[in-house]
Amino acid sequence: MTTATLNPPPSPSSQSPHTLTFGGVLRSEWIKLRSTRSTNWSYLITALGIWGIALLGALVIANYSDVANLAELKTKNLDNKIFNDYFVSIITGSVSLTGLVVAILGVLVISGEYSTGMIRSTLTAVPTRTPVLVGKAIILFLTTYAITFIAQLLSFPIVAIILTRINVTANLFDSNIFLPLLGCSLFLSLTALLSLTVGTMVRSSAGGIGIMMTLLLVVPGLLFALLPMDWRPNITPFLFTSAGTEIYTRMDQPTLSLPQAILVTLIWNAVTFIGAMILLKRRDA
């Protein structure tokens, strides 16, 4: 008489549940970003803001600049730096507006999932959770950078055509123009990334947007008004907005060097990213 041997059912640990690879996470986040209505509107407003303010800025300079003074600068061969500064200041003049738009978008990218409950499905598919935030950050950063930089490039011929009326010309690929435009897009992308991590921590659209508006608009002016005069040079340059501005606006005597300004904005993002990652892993969806 033989005894039938029953095979025990596989233990849960031996099963291989279906989870997304990191490439799958990136594809998923890209689909979610581009299929969301708020994303499309935010990027459209960003592009229109860059073009519209560049157009207005060029018209103002063309109509009110001292043409005689500009002609004198050309005869003295002093026009290159000044004219390059004209172009950079005009094309990047929308940063205050576009920075707010991408900040709102960065919060909504994550808070929208919490408000709809989609975050539960996302975290079920990626139980380790870390790839979710990393994937969102990569897709948001690259998309914001590409759209803002392309919009700035397309605004250059608009500005160039208008300023030729007063004989102000510049070369887009001059490093004094091209590099500041790269820096401006970097600052806007880091702003969106910072908003993403803030939104992850607070899990609220209103709360995240309120924090970012305070950080971008209220804190710089408040500290400038309240800090003693001798404290300002030691504190205000290390604010996110102050350091970010110095990435694309290079003054004759900048408070921070370009590498230092980039490092400060990266530190802001790194600190909030670590905080967001810890909270995302510890809290229920």
Residue frames as qw, qx, qy, qz and C-alpha x, y, z in Angstrom:
[[0.000, 0.890, 0.456, 0.000, 0.00, 0.00, 0.00],
 [0.452, 0.233, 0.011, 0.861, 1.48, 3.27, -1.03],
 [0.145, -0.728, -0.416, 0.526, 0.97, 6.58, 0.67],
 [0.372, 0.758, 0.298, 0.445, 0.06, 9.47, -1.59],
 [0.447, -0.341, -0.139, 0.815, 2.31, 12.44, -1.06],
 [0.175, 0.904, 0.382, 0.082, 0.67, 15.80, -1.42],
 [0.484, 0.266, -0.027, 0.833, 2.82, 18.66, -2.60],
 [0.177, -0.651, -0.436, 0.596, 2.41, 21.64, -0.24],
 [0.320, 0.891, 0.281, 0.156, 1.12, 24.83, -1.83],
 [0.542, 0.354, -0.127, 0.752, 3.83, 27.34, -2.67],
 [0.340, -0.601, -0.394, 0.606, 4.50, 29.81, 0.09],
 [0.206, 0.951, 0.213, -0.093, 3.75, 33.46, -0.59],
 [0.266, -0.788, 0.384, 0.401, 7.45, 34.22, -0.52],
 [0.502, -0.103, 0.736, 0.442, 8.10, 31.74, -3.36],
 [0.439, 0.720, 0.530, 0.092, 5.50, 33.32, -5.61],
 [0.347, -0.095, 0.208, 0.909, 6.57, 36.08, -7.96],
 [0.223, 0.773, 0.491, -0.335, 3.84, 38.70, -7.99],
 [0.494, 0.595, 0.326, 0.544, 3.62, 40.90, -11.03],
 [0.262, -0.801, -0.094, 0.530, 5.50, 44.12, -10.40],
 [0.493, 0.868, 0.014, 0.051, 6.59, 46.79, -12.81],
 [0.735, 0.014, 0.007, 0.677, 10.19, 47.11, -13.85],
 [0.196, -0.592, -0.083, 0.777, 11.72, 50.58, -13.61],
 [0.046, -0.013, 0.575, 0.816, 11.30, 50.97, -17.38],
 [0.170, -0.544, -0.779, -0.261, 7.63, 50.12, -16.91],
 [0.252, -0.693, -0.423, 0.526, 7.38, 52.70, -14.15],
 [0.143, -0.357, 0.228, 0.894, 8.83, 55.36, -16.44],
 [0.077, -0.228, -0.717, -0.654, 6.39, 54.46, -19.24],
 [0.237, -0.641, -0.727, 0.064, 3.50, 54.49, -16.78],
 [0.229, -0.646, -0.240, 0.687, 4.46, 57.88, -15.38],
 [0.085, -0.152, 0.439, 0.881, 4.91, 59.31, -18.88],
 [0.142, -0.428, -0.777, -0.439, 1.44, 58.10, -19.87],
 [0.275, -0.706, -0.584, 0.292, -0.10, 59.55, -16.71],
 [0.230, -0.494, -0.015, 0.838, 1.67, 62.88, -17.15],
 [0.009, 0.089, -0.499, -0.862, 0.78, 63.46, -20.78],
 [0.216, -0.422, -0.795, -0.379, -2.80, 62.19, -20.47],
 [0.226, -0.596, -0.576, 0.512, -3.71, 64.49, -17.59],
 [0.192, 0.847, 0.372, 0.327, -5.63, 67.62, -18.50],
 [0.350, -0.917, 0.020, 0.191, -3.86, 69.77, -15.90],
 [0.636, -0.293, 0.409, 0.585, -0.50, 68.86, -17.46],
 [0.436, 0.482, 0.509, 0.564, -1.54, 69.94, -20.93],
 [0.050, -0.943, -0.261, -0.199, -2.96, 73.24, -19.69],
 [0.536, -0.764, 0.122, 0.339, 0.05, 73.94, -17.47],
 [0.591, -0.142, 0.454, 0.651, 2.57, 73.44, -20.24],
 [0.291, 0.675, 0.479, 0.480, 0.43, 75.41, -22.69],
 [0.221, -0.965, -0.137, -0.013, 0.26, 78.34, -20.25],
 [0.625, -0.546, 0.263, 0.492, 4.00, 78.04, -19.68],
 [0.533, 0.189, 0.494, 0.660, 4.80, 78.23, -23.39],
 [0.105, 0.819, 0.404, 0.394, 2.33, 81.05, -24.01],
 [0.417, -0.885, -0.061, 0.199, 3.73, 82.92, -21.01],
 [0.608, -0.322, 0.347, 0.637, 7.29, 82.68, -22.34],
 [0.371, 0.394, 0.519, 0.662, 6.26, 83.84, -25.82],
 [0.070, -0.877, -0.414, -0.232, 3.84, 86.53, -24.66],
 [0.436, -0.847, 0.008, 0.304, 6.14, 88.19, -22.14],
 [0.574, -0.164, 0.408, 0.691, 9.07, 87.98, -24.57],
 [0.262, 0.602, 0.513, 0.552, 6.94, 89.72, -27.19],
 [0.220, -0.939, -0.256, -0.074, 5.86, 92.45, -24.78],
 [0.582, -0.639, 0.145, 0.481, 9.38, 92.96, -23.48],
 [0.525, 0.088, 0.455, 0.714, 10.79, 93.29, -26.99],
 [0.111, 0.766, 0.454, 0.442, 8.09, 95.80, -27.97],
 [0.384, -0.899, -0.138, 0.162, 8.78, 97.89, -24.87],
 [0.568, -0.457, 0.295, 0.618, 12.51, 98.05, -25.55],
 [0.430, 0.323, 0.535, 0.652, 12.00, 98.70, -29.26],
 [0.002, 0.825, 0.429, 0.368, 9.59, 101.56, -28.60],
 [0.371, -0.925, -0.051, -0.058, 11.25, 103.24, -25.62],
 [0.787, -0.255, 0.097, 0.553, 14.99, 102.57, -25.93],
 [0.013, -0.873, 0.186, 0.451, 17.36, 105.42, -26.65],
 [0.861, 0.451, 0.173, 0.160, 18.24, 104.60, -30.25],
 [0.283, 0.880, -0.299, 0.236, 20.96, 107.25, -30.38],
 [0.462, -0.655, 0.574, -0.167, 22.64, 105.72, -27.34],
 [0.899, 0.033, 0.437, 0.024, 22.47, 102.26, -28.88],
 [0.685, 0.701, -0.026, 0.197, 24.07, 103.55, -32.06],
 [0.028, -0.858, 0.461, -0.226, 26.87, 105.06, -29.99],
 [0.729, -0.395, 0.552, -0.091, 27.45, 101.73, -28.27],
 [0.898, 0.351, 0.242, 0.110, 27.80, 100.02, -31.64],
 [0.450, 0.826, -0.227, 0.252, 30.44, 102.50, -32.77],
 [0.232, -0.729, 0.579, -0.282, 32.41, 101.82, -29.56],
 [0.606, 0.165, -0.776, -0.052, 32.10, 98.03, -29.99],
 [0.153, -0.176, 0.730, -0.643, 30.44, 97.84, -26.59],
 [0.661, -0.031, -0.144, -0.736, 27.18, 96.40, -27.88],
 [0.555, 0.077, -0.820, -0.119, 27.77, 92.66, -27.59],
 [0.207, -0.126, -0.830, 0.503, 27.40, 92.22, -23.83],
 [0.283, 0.202, 0.312, -0.884, 24.67, 94.83, -23.49],
 [0.605, 0.154, -0.394, -0.675, 22.68, 93.46, -26.43],
 [0.474, -0.005, -0.880, 0.022, 23.08, 89.90, -25.17],
 [0.015, -0.157, -0.701, 0.695, 21.77, 91.05, -21.80],
 [0.474, 0.153, -0.045, -0.866, 18.76, 92.56, -23.55],
 [0.635, 0.075, -0.649, -0.412, 17.91, 89.25, -25.19],
 [0.372, -0.053, -0.872, 0.313, 18.43, 87.18, -22.04],
 [0.123, 0.158, 0.531, -0.824, 16.38, 89.50, -19.83],
 [0.554, 0.147, -0.183, -0.798, 13.54, 89.58, -22.37],
 [0.640, 0.062, -0.714, -0.278, 13.39, 85.83, -23.05],
 [0.433, -0.146, -0.809, 0.369, 13.69, 84.88, -19.38],
 [0.169, -0.231, 0.194, -0.938, 11.38, 87.65, -18.21],
 [0.705, -0.268, -0.324, -0.571, 8.51, 85.22, -17.69],
 [0.429, 0.115, -0.840, 0.312, 10.23, 83.17, -14.97],
 [0.229, -0.057, 0.554, -0.798, 8.10, 84.64, -12.18],
 [0.729, 0.125, -0.009, -0.673, 4.94, 83.52, -13.99],
 [0.774, 0.236, -0.557, -0.185, 6.14, 80.23, -15.46],
 [0.195, 0.266, -0.824, 0.461, 7.80, 79.27, -12.19],
 [0.486, -0.021, 0.488, -0.725, 4.43, 79.46, -10.46],
 [0.804, 0.226, -0.210, -0.509, 2.77, 77.41, -13.20],
 [0.659, 0.265, -0.702, 0.052, 5.29, 74.56, -13.11],
 [0.057, -0.226, 0.748, -0.621, 5.23, 74.65, -9.30],
 [0.685, 0.052, 0.265, -0.676, 1.48, 74.07, -9.34],
 [0.808, 0.294, -0.426, -0.280, 1.93, 71.30, -11.88],
 [0.346, 0.351, -0.817, 0.300, 4.59, 69.60, -9.77],
 [0.352, -0.101, 0.659, -0.657, 2.22, 69.43, -6.80],
 [0.764, 0.201, 0.069, -0.609, -0.71, 68.18, -8.89],
 [0.554, 0.373, -0.726, -0.166, 1.35, 65.36, -10.43],
 [0.276, 0.042, -0.906, 0.318, 1.32, 63.54, -7.08],
 [0.271, 0.120, 0.551, -0.780, -1.56, 65.10, -5.14],
 [0.623, 0.173, -0.287, -0.707, -3.94, 64.31, -8.00],
 [0.555, 0.071, -0.825, -0.079, -3.27, 60.61, -7.50],
 [0.082, -0.089, -0.785, 0.607, -4.03, 60.88, -3.80],
 [0.409, 0.178, 0.210, -0.870, -7.28, 62.75, -4.43],
 [0.710, 0.191, -0.387, -0.557, -8.52, 60.16, -6.96],
 [0.843, -0.276, 0.420, -0.193, -7.20, 57.11, -5.11],
 [0.810, 0.526, -0.258, 0.002, -5.02, 56.08, -8.06],
 [0.006, 0.710, -0.657, 0.254, -2.01, 56.12, -5.76],
 [0.753, -0.243, 0.553, -0.262, -3.21, 52.80, -4.26],
 [0.911, 0.393, 0.126, -0.008, -2.99, 51.08, -7.63],
 [0.413, 0.796, -0.395, 0.202, 0.37, 52.69, -8.31],
 [0.237, -0.618, 0.679, -0.317, 1.89, 51.55, -5.02],
 [0.883, -0.031, 0.418, -0.211, 0.34, 48.08, -5.37],
 [0.834, 0.541, -0.055, 0.090, 2.09, 47.66, -8.72],
 [0.484, 0.544, -0.438, 0.526, 5.35, 49.00, -7.25],
 [0.703, -0.639, -0.313, -0.005, 5.39, 47.90, -3.59],
 [0.666, -0.135, -0.180, 0.711, 8.93, 49.15, -2.98],
 [0.022, -0.925, -0.337, 0.173, 7.57, 52.68, -3.70],
 [0.365, -0.604, 0.254, 0.661, 10.97, 54.26, -4.29],
 [0.340, 0.110, 0.643, 0.677, 10.81, 53.77, -8.11],
 [0.107, 0.789, 0.596, 0.103, 7.46, 55.57, -8.18],
 [0.163, -0.924, -0.063, 0.341, 8.83, 58.85, -6.85],
 [0.402, -0.417, 0.513, 0.633, 12.06, 58.53, -8.83],
 [0.347, 0.354, 0.729, 0.471, 10.12, 57.82, -12.02],
 [0.055, 0.903, 0.425, -0.018, 7.78, 60.78, -11.49],
 [0.292, -0.806, 0.147, 0.494, 10.76, 63.03, -10.79],
 [0.424, -0.169, 0.621, 0.637, 12.63, 61.97, -13.95],
 [0.259, 0.553, 0.690, 0.388, 9.62, 62.33, -16.26],
 [0.069, -0.937, -0.314, 0.137, 8.53, 65.66, -14.77],
 [0.366, -0.683, 0.262, 0.575, 12.05, 67.10, -14.84],
 [0.390, -0.037, 0.659, 0.642, 12.83, 66.08, -18.43],
 [0.193, 0.676, 0.654, 0.280, 9.43, 67.13, -19.78],
 [0.140, -0.935, -0.197, 0.259, 9.54, 70.52, -18.07],
 [0.396, -0.540, 0.385, 0.636, 13.10, 71.12, -19.23],
 [0.375, 0.194, 0.700, 0.576, 12.34, 70.21, -22.84],
 [0.114, 0.793, 0.570, 0.183, 9.18, 72.30, -23.10],
 [0.207, -0.917, -0.080, 0.331, 10.57, 75.42, -21.42],
 [0.420, -0.436, 0.464, 0.647, 13.83, 75.32, -23.37],
 [0.331, 0.355, 0.699, 0.525, 12.13, 74.80, -26.73],
 [0.017, 0.892, 0.451, 0.005, 9.68, 77.61, -25.93],
 [0.293, -0.808, 0.129, 0.495, 12.59, 79.94, -25.16],
 [0.422, -0.131, 0.615, 0.652, 14.37, 78.98, -28.37],
 [0.227, 0.586, 0.676, 0.383, 11.23, 79.70, -30.36],
 [0.105, -0.930, -0.284, 0.208, 10.85, 83.09, -28.67],
 [0.479, -0.434, 0.262, 0.716, 14.32, 84.18, -29.82],
 [0.283, 0.266, 0.551, 0.739, 13.36, 84.91, -33.46],
 [0.105, -0.841, -0.513, -0.139, 10.31, 86.84, -32.23],
 [0.395, -0.814, -0.039, 0.424, 12.52, 89.07, -30.11],
 [0.502, -0.196, 0.424, 0.728, 15.20, 89.31, -32.81],
 [0.240, 0.556, 0.583, 0.541, 12.75, 90.50, -35.48],
 [0.182, -0.922, -0.339, -0.038, 11.36, 93.22, -33.24],
 [0.488, -0.739, 0.099, 0.454, 14.74, 94.47, -31.97],
 [0.572, 0.161, 0.412, 0.690, 16.19, 94.77, -35.46],
 [0.098, 0.885, 0.361, 0.276, 14.09, 97.94, -35.69],
 [0.260, -0.951, 0.168, -0.011, 16.57, 99.60, -33.32],
 [0.555, 0.630, -0.522, 0.151, 19.60, 97.71, -34.67],
 [0.491, -0.501, 0.649, -0.294, 19.90, 95.45, -31.64],
 [0.837, 0.260, -0.435, -0.205, 21.12, 92.06, -32.83],
 [0.465, -0.525, 0.686, -0.191, 22.50, 88.95, -31.16],
 [0.513, 0.265, -0.787, -0.217, 23.50, 85.38, -31.93],
 [0.847, -0.353, -0.071, -0.391, 21.40, 82.68, -30.29],
 [0.949, -0.030, -0.233, 0.210, 24.39, 80.37, -30.04],
 [0.160, 0.651, -0.435, 0.601, 26.57, 82.93, -28.29],
 [0.513, -0.153, -0.769, 0.349, 27.45, 81.34, -24.94],
 [0.000, -0.043, -0.401, 0.915, 26.28, 84.49, -23.14],
 [0.593, -0.002, -0.100, -0.799, 22.77, 83.83, -24.46],
 [0.727, 0.023, -0.638, -0.254, 22.56, 80.07, -24.94],
 [0.412, 0.019, -0.789, 0.456, 23.90, 79.11, -21.50],
 [0.228, -0.004, 0.436, -0.871, 21.56, 81.43, -19.54],
 [0.700, 0.013, -0.256, -0.666, 18.62, 79.92, -21.44],
 [0.659, 0.025, -0.750, 0.060, 19.81, 76.45, -20.45],
 [0.185, 0.029, -0.675, 0.714, 20.10, 77.68, -16.87],
 [0.448, -0.053, 0.113, -0.885, 16.63, 79.18, -16.88],
 [0.786, -0.027, -0.462, -0.410, 15.10, 75.88, -17.97],
 [0.518, 0.054, -0.767, 0.375, 17.14, 74.11, -15.30],
 [0.094, -0.057, 0.506, -0.855, 15.75, 76.41, -12.61],
 [0.647, -0.023, -0.095, -0.756, 12.16, 75.91, -13.82],
 [0.760, 0.031, -0.633, -0.142, 12.62, 72.13, -13.91],
 [0.355, 0.043, -0.736, 0.575, 14.09, 72.08, -10.41],
 [0.348, -0.084, 0.265, -0.895, 11.13, 74.20, -9.26],
 [0.781, -0.029, -0.338, -0.524, 8.73, 71.59, -10.63],
 [0.661, 0.071, -0.720, 0.198, 10.77, 68.84, -8.96],
 [0.059, 0.111, -0.603, 0.788, 10.75, 70.63, -5.60],
 [0.571, -0.069, 0.055, -0.816, 6.98, 70.99, -5.86],
 [0.770, 0.015, -0.589, -0.246, 6.63, 67.27, -6.57],
 [0.482, 0.016, -0.749, 0.455, 8.43, 66.36, -3.36],
 [0.188, -0.064, 0.401, -0.894, 6.49, 68.93, -1.33],
 [0.694, -0.034, -0.219, -0.685, 3.24, 67.55, -2.74],
 [0.694, 0.019, -0.719, 0.020, 4.34, 64.03, -1.83],
 [0.237, 0.045, -0.692, 0.680, 4.95, 65.05, 1.76],
 [0.303, 0.081, 0.364, -0.877, 1.68, 66.91, 2.33],
 [0.115, 0.265, 0.940, 0.184, -0.52, 64.78, -0.02],
 [0.160, 0.762, 0.523, -0.348, -2.78, 67.77, -0.59],
 [0.440, 0.569, 0.340, 0.606, -3.15, 69.99, -3.64],
 [0.151, -0.933, -0.133, -0.297, -4.13, 73.06, -1.63],
 [0.663, -0.704, 0.140, 0.212, -1.46, 72.47, 1.01],
 [0.744, -0.023, 0.328, 0.582, 1.32, 71.78, -1.49],
 [0.326, 0.682, 0.288, 0.588, 0.47, 74.76, -3.69],
 [0.324, -0.931, -0.084, -0.145, 0.21, 77.00, -0.63],
 [0.726, -0.525, 0.204, 0.393, 3.65, 75.94, 0.60],
 [0.632, 0.200, 0.357, 0.658, 5.23, 76.51, -2.81],
 [0.110, 0.845, 0.255, 0.456, 3.60, 79.91, -3.24],
 [0.499, -0.864, 0.032, 0.058, 4.90, 80.90, 0.17],
 [0.755, -0.299, 0.296, 0.503, 8.39, 79.64, -0.63],
 [0.525, 0.360, 0.398, 0.661, 8.56, 81.32, -4.03],
 [0.047, 0.738, 0.287, 0.609, 6.74, 84.58, -3.34],
 [0.480, -0.841, -0.130, -0.214, 6.43, 85.35, 0.35],
 [0.822, -0.432, -0.024, 0.371, 9.62, 84.11, 2.01],
 [0.596, 0.244, 0.071, 0.762, 12.14, 86.10, -0.11],
 [0.033, -0.687, -0.118, -0.716, 10.37, 89.42, 0.45],
 [0.666, -0.709, -0.167, -0.159, 9.61, 88.68, 4.09],
 [0.816, -0.286, -0.050, 0.500, 13.22, 87.82, 4.95],
 [0.427, 0.401, 0.091, 0.805, 14.48, 90.84, 3.04],
 [0.240, -0.742, -0.139, -0.610, 12.17, 93.08, 5.05],
 [0.738, -0.655, -0.072, -0.144, 12.75, 91.52, 8.47],
 [0.866, -0.096, -0.111, 0.478, 16.42, 90.55, 8.46],
 [0.279, -0.840, 0.113, 0.451, 18.97, 93.08, 9.68],
 [0.489, 0.819, -0.239, -0.182, 20.98, 94.62, 6.86],
 [0.005, 0.656, -0.755, -0.024, 24.22, 92.83, 7.79],
 [0.611, -0.053, 0.773, -0.162, 22.48, 89.42, 7.92],
 [0.724, 0.551, 0.113, -0.398, 21.00, 89.55, 4.42],
 [0.438, 0.651, -0.589, -0.196, 24.18, 88.70, 2.44],
 [0.081, -0.338, 0.922, -0.172, 24.67, 85.60, 4.60],
 [0.460, 0.211, 0.782, -0.364, 21.13, 84.22, 4.33],
 [0.594, 0.584, 0.161, -0.529, 19.18, 85.44, 1.29],
 [0.331, 0.549, -0.656, -0.399, 21.60, 84.06, -1.37],
 [0.015, -0.132, 0.990, -0.036, 20.85, 80.56, -0.09],
 [0.602, 0.322, 0.429, -0.591, 17.11, 80.79, -0.62],
 [0.625, 0.246, 0.706, 0.223, 15.84, 78.57, -3.42],
 [0.418, 0.854, 0.308, 0.038, 14.63, 81.47, -5.56],
 [0.095, -0.922, 0.299, 0.229, 17.76, 83.59, -5.00],
 [0.472, -0.373, 0.729, 0.328, 20.14, 80.78, -5.92],
 [0.593, 0.434, 0.660, 0.157, 17.96, 79.77, -8.87],
 [0.294, 0.941, 0.106, -0.134, 17.93, 83.30, -10.25],
 [0.173, -0.796, 0.504, 0.288, 21.72, 83.37, -10.25],
 [0.691, 0.028, 0.680, 0.244, 21.81, 80.27, -12.43],
 [0.501, 0.567, 0.517, 0.400, 20.59, 82.20, -15.45],
 [0.064, 0.972, 0.063, 0.218, 21.24, 85.83, -14.45],
 [0.772, -0.114, -0.136, 0.610, 24.96, 86.40, -14.13],
 [0.089, -0.994, -0.060, 0.010, 25.72, 89.77, -12.55],
 [0.409, 0.745, -0.406, 0.335, 29.10, 91.48, -12.63],
 [0.017, 0.397, -0.761, 0.514, 29.62, 90.61, -8.97],
 [0.725, -0.288, -0.496, -0.383, 27.37, 87.60, -8.24],
 [0.572, -0.586, 0.401, -0.410, 26.83, 86.54, -4.65],
 [0.812, -0.151, 0.564, 0.011, 27.25, 82.88, -5.62],
 [0.015, 0.396, -0.739, -0.544, 29.26, 81.39, -8.44],
 [0.684, 0.129, -0.406, -0.592, 27.34, 79.37, -11.03],
 [0.543, 0.025, -0.836, 0.073, 28.37, 75.98, -9.53],
 [0.027, -0.059, -0.690, 0.721, 27.45, 77.22, -6.07],
 [0.504, 0.106, 0.053, -0.856, 24.04, 78.45, -7.23],
 [0.705, 0.076, -0.597, -0.376, 23.30, 75.09, -8.88],
 [0.387, 0.039, -0.847, 0.363, 24.51, 73.24, -5.77],
 [0.214, 0.033, 0.501, -0.838, 22.20, 75.25, -3.48],
 [0.678, 0.106, -0.136, -0.715, 19.12, 74.48, -5.60],
 [0.664, 0.116, -0.732, -0.103, 20.13, 70.80, -5.76],
 [0.154, 0.049, -0.793, 0.587, 20.48, 70.68, -1.97],
 [0.483, 0.052, 0.240, -0.840, 16.97, 72.09, -1.58],
 [0.774, 0.145, -0.384, -0.483, 15.68, 69.34, -3.87],
 [0.509, 0.177, -0.823, 0.179, 17.74, 66.61, -2.23],
 [0.093, -0.064, 0.692, -0.713, 16.51, 67.44, 1.28],
 [0.630, 0.131, 0.169, -0.747, 12.84, 67.51, 0.27],
 [0.710, 0.230, -0.584, -0.318, 13.25, 64.40, -1.89],
 [0.306, 0.132, -0.876, 0.350, 14.66, 62.42, 1.05],
 [0.305, 0.056, 0.550, -0.775, 11.82, 63.63, 3.28],
 [0.703, 0.210, -0.151, -0.663, 9.23, 62.73, 0.64],
 [0.606, 0.227, -0.754, -0.111, 10.74, 59.28, 0.14],
 [0.077, 0.075, -0.843, 0.527, 10.74, 58.50, 3.87],
 [0.465, 0.160, 0.394, -0.776, 7.11, 59.57, 4.27],
 [0.682, 0.261, -0.401, -0.553, 6.00, 57.74, 1.12],
 [0.514, 0.163, -0.840, 0.050, 7.46, 54.46, 2.40],
 [0.057, -0.005, -0.788, 0.613, 6.18, 54.81, 5.97],
 [0.441, 0.185, 0.312, -0.821, 2.63, 56.02, 5.45],
 [0.485, 0.366, 0.794, -0.006, -0.36, 54.14, 4.12],
 [0.212, 0.237, 0.542, 0.778, -1.49, 55.12, 0.64]]
